[in-house]
């Protein structure tokens, strides 16, 4: 079986695909208040082009896919893409990350299309605070979505929470309680530099601080549980809590992913400026060239991210985190 390995010996088998730059939220750490200029659809990869990329990538060793945005559920016909990807030899799992606002409408069709798993981004359980963070979202839509996911048969649903000092760090225990209630793992993510927030250090709270807060109510027992991403998991009661530490304890040494942007660039690393243009080869349908570009992107994958360097920030709106 083919494998992709970078020059640091990391096995690259996980691909995150941004299917759109558009979103129905304007989260404070992701987009400006007035949004961004959406790329015209003729600059966005078609589903056929994405499927072609995945076919070539699977032949080289990619095994698991995560669909992101923007918000992937705002792109019409996302179920069609899932069906296309499910038919590609070598792909073992397809998951999707969403803000949850449209799950009531699409959960059933996503399940029927063959989607394996869903991760819901949820930073607060307070309606007014939710509206402040998202600028235009309705918390009830997201909370209702968890019931629908369960009803249509989704399992292993996960919650991602970005913790921001002075904004939602007082809800850490409430969010853990909620995750246990809805039978979901929850993963707390350190706030990191983005191209939207200038004074990011103002909002940063380390995972060690978050663990300390959780430990005031729950006993954290380290677990060997592993998923596609970099979460370090702990067992609590009848569930798991994961911690993602891009800054305080970078996980670059075990990074197994590359990213495909909605407009046709391969990103070897979210926190590094290098990128490889692949859209032209996809439009040509040139599988040999596509394969060479994927191999090149893996070859130039840096040893570690550069998020703490001046002027290097991740663009969350473009690649879905």
Beta strands, then each sheet from edge to edge (+ up, - down):
strand 1: 14-18
strand 2: 64-68
strand 3: 93-98
strand 4: 117-121
strand 5: 158-163
strand 6: 185-190
strand 7: 221-222
strand 8: 232-236
strand 9: 239-244
strand 10: 257-260
strand 11: 265-267
strand 12: 276-277
sheet 1: 7+ 8- 9+ 6+ 5+ 4+ 3+ 2+ 1+ 10+ 11- 12+
end
